[in-house]
Structure formats: C-alpha cells, structure tokens
Amino acid sequence: MHAPDRKELLELEQGARRHGSGITATELVGCWRLQTVWPRTTGEANGMSGWLLRQLQARLEIVIDTDGQLSLSNAVNLGALELRFRGPGQLIGARPLLRFHFTTLCLSLGKQVLIERDLPAPTAQKEPFFALIHRDRNGSLTARGRGGGLALWTLRD
C-alpha cells in the first residue's frame, strides 16, 4: 500500500475542496489506526508525534448505530491501560465535514473501568471536526482537523 506524501495530500485536498471527496458514512465504518500527522505550521510530518501515537495504538473507531447515526470513539492504550472518548458524529456537506463531540471519557485497566465521566458539550464554534479529504480502496483515510493539521489513518483488518 502506497501512503501518500504531503504534496499528494495537498493535491487531493484541493480536489476535495472543489468537488467534494464523495466519502460516505459507510466508508468510514471501522477501526482507523493513526499513522502520520502533519502539523498546520510545518510541511514535515511530525515523526515523533506519529511514532508516539502509533506506540499508544491511537485509533478512531466509527460505527453506524441501529438508528443510522454515527458513533465515534477515540482511544489510546498504554499496555492494559486504555483512555477512550465516545460520542456522536455526523457528516455535513459535500466535502464532507465529519463533525463530532465526545460525551463520555472512560479510563480502564483491562476490563475494569477505573473512571467514567460525562463530558460537557462544546459550543458550536468549538465543536471538533475532520474535513475529509480522501478515502482509498487500500484502506487509508486522510483528513484535516479543526486545528489545521493533516492526519493519515489506515483501516485495521
């Protein structure tokens, strides 16, 4: 599988801005492992950040609930210790934007829940989103986050 470089991603992003990416909710379903992050302020991938997030098994899991709504969870692990955020999401527009917010935080050790907390809803101006750029047949997903950085995930089998 060929992972696109930043130049390729920027070209794909320009196309998505002009014509939309055509990414649908069903194409987002799965467990996405974070591979590479390009900060907004630099053209280089943040190797240390990417390496650390891969070591922590950073992942974005997306499912479609029985009522047809998107449900997201963002998690990292340090051994058996897992930190997970969960909440609803929705696709908006032609590009589209994947808007979401997390409603719960859960810290667990193995199967034992150590902490579970409800999280306050962000204001509309602070709600996180990913502007979806590209989803390929080989299982990669590229998006730009609210903070301006680019991220590349791969679909876990």
C-alpha positions as YAML, in Angstrom:
chain: A
units: angstrom
residues:
- id: 1
  name: MET
  ca: [0.00, 0.00, 0.00]
- id: 2
  name: HIS
  ca: [1.38, 3.38, -1.02]
- id: 3
  name: ALA
  ca: [1.00, 6.04, 1.67]
- id: 4
  name: PRO
  ca: [0.59, 9.49, 0.08]
- id: 5
  name: ASP
  ca: [3.13, 12.18, 0.94]
- id: 6
  name: ARG
  ca: [2.17, 15.70, 1.97]
- id: 7
  name: LYS
  ca: [2.32, 17.06, -1.60]
- id: 8
  name: GLU
  ca: [-0.07, 14.37, -2.79]
- id: 9
  name: LEU
  ca: [-2.36, 15.06, 0.17]
- id: 10
  name: LEU
  ca: [-2.47, 18.77, -0.62]
- id: 11
  name: GLU
  ca: [-3.42, 17.98, -4.23]
- id: 12
  name: LEU
  ca: [-6.15, 15.63, -3.04]
- id: 13
  name: GLU
  ca: [-7.34, 18.31, -0.62]
- id: 14
  name: GLN
  ca: [-7.61, 20.90, -3.41]
- id: 15
  name: GLY
  ca: [-9.74, 18.45, -5.39]
- id: 16
  name: ALA
  ca: [-11.93, 17.73, -2.35]
- id: 17
  name: ARG
  ca: [-12.42, 21.47, -1.76]
- id: 18
  name: ARG
  ca: [-13.50, 21.99, -5.36]
- id: 19
  name: HIS
  ca: [-15.55, 18.85, -5.98]
- id: 20
  name: GLY
  ca: [-16.04, 17.15, -2.61]
- id: 21
  name: SER
  ca: [-14.43, 13.89, -1.58]
- id: 22
  name: GLY
  ca: [-17.55, 11.79, -2.04]
- id: 23
  name: ILE
  ca: [-16.81, 9.95, 1.21]
- id: 24
  name: THR
  ca: [-19.94, 8.37, 2.69]
- id: 25
  name: ALA
  ca: [-20.74, 7.25, 6.22]
- id: 26
  name: THR
  ca: [-20.45, 3.56, 5.31]
- id: 27
  name: GLU
  ca: [-16.91, 4.15, 4.01]
- id: 28
  name: LEU
  ca: [-15.93, 5.48, 7.45]
- id: 29
  name: VAL
  ca: [-17.08, 2.45, 9.42]
- id: 30
  name: GLY
  ca: [-14.20, 0.59, 11.04]
- id: 31
  name: CYS
  ca: [-11.21, 0.98, 13.30]
- id: 32
  name: TRP
  ca: [-8.76, 3.53, 11.93]
- id: 33
  name: ARG
  ca: [-5.18, 3.50, 13.24]
- id: 34
  name: LEU
  ca: [-3.38, 6.83, 13.18]
- id: 35
  name: GLN
  ca: [-0.23, 6.64, 11.04]
- id: 36
  name: THR
  ca: [1.07, 10.13, 10.30]
- id: 37
  name: VAL
  ca: [0.39, 13.68, 11.44]
- id: 38
  name: TRP
  ca: [1.44, 16.85, 9.60]
- id: 39
  name: PRO
  ca: [1.08, 19.90, 11.87]
- id: 40
  name: ARG
  ca: [-0.51, 23.03, 10.43]
- id: 41
  name: THR
  ca: [2.66, 25.06, 10.93]
- id: 42
  name: THR
  ca: [5.13, 22.84, 9.07]
- id: 43
  name: GLY
  ca: [5.36, 20.89, 5.86]
- id: 44
  name: GLU
  ca: [7.06, 17.95, 7.50]
- id: 45
  name: ALA
  ca: [5.32, 15.01, 9.13]
- id: 46
  name: ASN
  ca: [5.79, 15.06, 12.88]
- id: 47
  name: GLY
  ca: [7.80, 11.84, 13.16]
- id: 48
  name: MET
  ca: [7.99, 11.83, 16.95]
- id: 49
  name: SER
  ca: [4.29, 12.53, 17.41]
- id: 50
  name: GLY
  ca: [3.37, 9.93, 14.79]
- id: 51
  name: TRP
  ca: [5.68, 7.35, 16.38]
- id: 52
  name: LEU
  ca: [4.32, 8.02, 19.88]
- id: 53
  name: LEU
  ca: [0.69, 7.82, 18.73]
- id: 54
  name: ARG
  ca: [1.39, 4.55, 16.90]
- id: 55
  name: GLN
  ca: [3.04, 3.14, 20.07]
- id: 56
  name: LEU
  ca: [-0.05, 4.16, 22.06]
- id: 57
  name: GLN
  ca: [-2.20, 2.40, 19.43]
- id: 58
  name: ALA
  ca: [-4.10, 5.65, 18.74]
- id: 59
  name: ARG
  ca: [-7.27, 4.84, 16.89]
- id: 60
  name: LEU
  ca: [-10.55, 6.28, 15.75]
- id: 61
  name: GLU
  ca: [-13.42, 3.81, 15.71]
- id: 62
  name: ILE
  ca: [-16.56, 4.66, 13.77]
- id: 63
  name: VAL
  ca: [-19.81, 2.71, 13.71]
- id: 64
  name: ILE
  ca: [-23.32, 3.37, 12.45]
- id: 65
  name: ASP
  ca: [-25.81, 2.81, 15.28]
- id: 66
  name: THR
  ca: [-29.07, 0.93, 14.82]
- id: 67
  name: ASP
  ca: [-30.83, 4.29, 14.38]
- id: 68
  name: GLY
  ca: [-28.47, 5.16, 11.50]
- id: 69
  name: GLN
  ca: [-26.40, 7.72, 13.44]
- id: 70
  name: LEU
  ca: [-22.60, 7.80, 13.51]
- id: 71
  name: SER
  ca: [-20.91, 6.96, 16.78]
- id: 72
  name: LEU
  ca: [-17.21, 7.70, 17.27]
- id: 73
  name: SER
  ca: [-14.65, 6.62, 19.80]
- id: 74
  name: ASN
  ca: [-11.09, 7.84, 20.06]
- id: 75
  name: ALA
  ca: [-8.73, 5.72, 22.16]
- id: 76
  name: VAL
  ca: [-5.10, 5.18, 23.16]
- id: 77
  name: ASN
  ca: [-3.55, 2.36, 25.14]
- id: 78
  name: LEU
  ca: [-0.52, 2.10, 27.37]
- id: 79
  name: GLY
  ca: [-0.32, -1.63, 27.95]
- id: 80
  name: ALA
  ca: [-3.63, -2.69, 29.53]
- id: 81
  name: LEU
  ca: [-4.48, 0.93, 30.45]
- id: 82
  name: GLU
  ca: [-6.93, 2.47, 27.96]
- id: 83
  name: LEU
  ca: [-8.19, 6.05, 27.67]
- id: 84
  name: ARG
  ca: [-11.30, 6.28, 25.47]
- id: 85
  name: PHE
  ca: [-13.57, 9.16, 24.45]
- id: 86
  name: ARG
  ca: [-17.03, 8.40, 22.94]
- id: 87
  name: GLY
  ca: [-19.71, 10.45, 21.28]
- id: 88
  name: PRO
  ca: [-21.94, 11.09, 18.28]
- id: 89
  name: GLY
  ca: [-20.91, 12.36, 14.88]
- id: 90
  name: GLN
  ca: [-22.44, 13.42, 11.61]
- id: 91
  name: LEU
  ca: [-21.38, 14.09, 8.04]
- id: 92
  name: ILE
  ca: [-22.18, 17.58, 6.75]
- id: 93
  name: GLY
  ca: [-21.78, 18.98, 3.25]
- id: 94
  name: ALA
  ca: [-20.23, 17.69, 0.05]
- id: 95
  name: ARG
  ca: [-16.61, 17.63, 1.15]
- id: 96
  name: PRO
  ca: [-17.84, 16.42, 3.78]
- id: 97
  name: LEU
  ca: [-17.08, 17.52, 7.32]
- id: 98
  name: LEU
  ca: [-17.21, 14.83, 9.98]
- id: 99
  name: ARG
  ca: [-18.47, 16.85, 12.97]
- id: 100
  name: PHE
  ca: [-18.42, 15.18, 16.36]
- id: 101
  name: HIS
  ca: [-18.18, 15.72, 20.08]
- id: 102
  name: PHE
  ca: [-17.36, 13.40, 22.88]
- id: 103
  name: THR
  ca: [-19.95, 12.83, 25.59]
- id: 104
  name: THR
  ca: [-18.04, 10.37, 27.79]
- id: 105
  name: LEU
  ca: [-14.49, 9.68, 28.90]
- id: 106
  name: CYS
  ca: [-13.55, 6.23, 30.16]
- id: 107
  name: LEU
  ca: [-10.28, 5.09, 31.72]
- id: 108
  name: SER
  ca: [-9.99, 1.34, 32.13]
- id: 109
  name: LEU
  ca: [-7.41, -1.23, 33.12]
- id: 110
  name: GLY
  ca: [-8.16, -4.39, 31.21]
- id: 111
  name: LYS
  ca: [-11.89, -4.99, 31.65]
- id: 112
  name: GLN
  ca: [-12.09, -2.95, 34.87]
- id: 113
  name: VAL
  ca: [-13.41, 0.60, 34.47]
- id: 114
  name: LEU
  ca: [-11.42, 2.95, 36.71]
- id: 115
  name: ILE
  ca: [-13.10, 6.24, 35.75]
- id: 116
  name: GLU
  ca: [-16.11, 7.05, 33.61]
- id: 117
  name: ARG
  ca: [-17.23, 10.66, 33.27]
- id: 118
  name: ASP
  ca: [-19.77, 12.58, 31.24]
- id: 119
  name: LEU
  ca: [-18.24, 15.44, 29.29]
- id: 120
  name: PRO
  ca: [-19.91, 18.81, 28.64]
- id: 121
  name: ALA
  ca: [-20.94, 19.54, 25.06]
- id: 122
  name: PRO
  ca: [-18.72, 22.10, 23.31]
- id: 123
  name: THR
  ca: [-20.18, 25.26, 21.83]
- id: 124
  name: ALA
  ca: [-20.87, 25.09, 18.09]
- id: 125
  name: GLN
  ca: [-17.79, 27.27, 17.46]
- id: 126
  name: LYS
  ca: [-15.54, 24.81, 19.34]
- id: 127
  name: GLU
  ca: [-17.04, 21.53, 18.13]
- id: 128
  name: PRO
  ca: [-14.28, 19.36, 16.63]
- id: 129
  name: PHE
  ca: [-14.41, 18.20, 13.03]
- id: 130
  name: PHE
  ca: [-12.41, 16.47, 10.36]
- id: 131
  name: ALA
  ca: [-12.63, 17.82, 6.82]
- id: 132
  name: LEU
  ca: [-12.50, 14.53, 4.93]
- id: 133
  name: ILE
  ca: [-10.04, 14.64, 2.06]
- id: 134
  name: HIS
  ca: [-9.56, 11.14, 0.72]
- id: 135
  name: ARG
  ca: [-10.52, 7.52, 1.37]
- id: 136
  name: ASP
  ca: [-8.87, 4.97, -0.87]
- id: 137
  name: ARG
  ca: [-9.64, 1.33, -1.64]
- id: 138
  name: ASN
  ca: [-6.45, 0.21, 0.09]
- id: 139
  name: GLY
  ca: [-7.77, 1.38, 3.45]
- id: 140
  name: SER
  ca: [-6.33, 4.83, 4.08]
- id: 141
  name: LEU
  ca: [-8.23, 7.91, 5.21]
- id: 142
  name: THR
  ca: [-6.92, 11.45, 5.15]
- id: 143
  name: ALA
  ca: [-8.48, 14.47, 6.84]
- id: 144
  name: ARG
  ca: [-7.68, 17.95, 8.10]
- id: 145
  name: GLY
  ca: [-8.69, 18.64, 11.68]
- id: 146
  name: ARG
  ca: [-10.17, 21.74, 13.26]
- id: 147
  name: GLY
  ca: [-6.68, 22.81, 14.40]
- id: 148
  name: GLY
  ca: [-5.37, 22.74, 10.81]
- id: 149
  name: GLY
  ca: [-3.23, 19.61, 10.92]
- id: 150
  name: LEU
  ca: [-3.40, 16.78, 8.42]
- id: 151
  name: ALA
  ca: [-3.81, 13.19, 9.57]
- id: 152
  name: LEU
  ca: [-3.49, 9.87, 7.80]
- id: 153
  name: TRP
  ca: [-5.13, 6.73, 9.20]
- id: 154
  name: THR
  ca: [-5.15, 3.16, 7.96]
- id: 155
  name: LEU
  ca: [-8.06, 0.79, 8.36]
- id: 156
  name: ARG
  ca: [-7.31, -2.09, 10.72]
- id: 157
  name: ASP
  ca: [-8.32, -5.51, 9.38]
...
